[in-house]
């Protein structure tokens, strides 16, 4: 018999979501609401978004320089 996952109510958007294995999920925030468009798009190993300001392609300087070149080319192609 498999375990039943119950949906939780997101504290920001007030929609129900299936919890995922992350501290931010345990606090009641869904995947869509955990990402702020005004901050760096990188997510750390704990599931939290980087709090630095955006500088290049939606990332701060530190995370932009760590991105693989293939991923940056794909993102640039989307913009063109």
N, C-alpha and C positions, 0 to 999 in steps of 0.2 A: 504494500500500500504506500503510495507516494504522499509526501507532505503537501498540504494545501497552503498556498501563499495567499494571504489576505491583502487586499489593496488598502493603501493609506491615503489620507487626504493631504495634499500639498498645502503647506502653510502660506505659500505665496500666491499661487494661481487658483487655489481651491478646487483642483481637479484630482481625481483618484489616480494613483499610480501603484505599480507593483514594486515593492521595496527591492533594492539591489544592495550588494555588499559594499557599503561605503559609510563612513561616519556622517556625512551630510545627509544621506538617505535616512539614517536612524533619527536625525533631527527633524525629519518631516519635509524635506525639499526634494522635488522630483528632478529628473535629469535635465529637463528643459529650463527650469528656473535656476539651476545652480550656475549657469553661465551668464555672466554680465557682459553685454556687448561693449561696454566702455573700458573693460580691463583686458589684460593679456589672455589669450585663448588657451594657454597651456594649463593642463590639469596635473597636479602633483600626485605622488603615489598614494596619498591618503584620500584622494578624491576632491580636494579643494582647488579652486581656481587661483592662479597667480594674481596677486594684488597690484602688480606694476601697471603703469599706464601703457597704452598701445603706442608702438613706434613704427613697426614695419609689418605689413600684411597681417595685422591683427595680433601681433605678438610683441613683447618687450624685446629689447636688444639682446639680452642674455638667452632667451628661448629661441629667438629668431636665428641666432648664430649656431644653435645646437640642432636645428631642424635639418633633416637630410635634403640634399639638393633635389632629389626626385620629387619629394612632396612640395617643395617650393615651386618647382616648374609646373606641377599640376595646378596649384593655387593661382599662379600667374596666368595659366591658360584659361582658367575659369573667368578671370577678370577681363581678358581680351575679347 
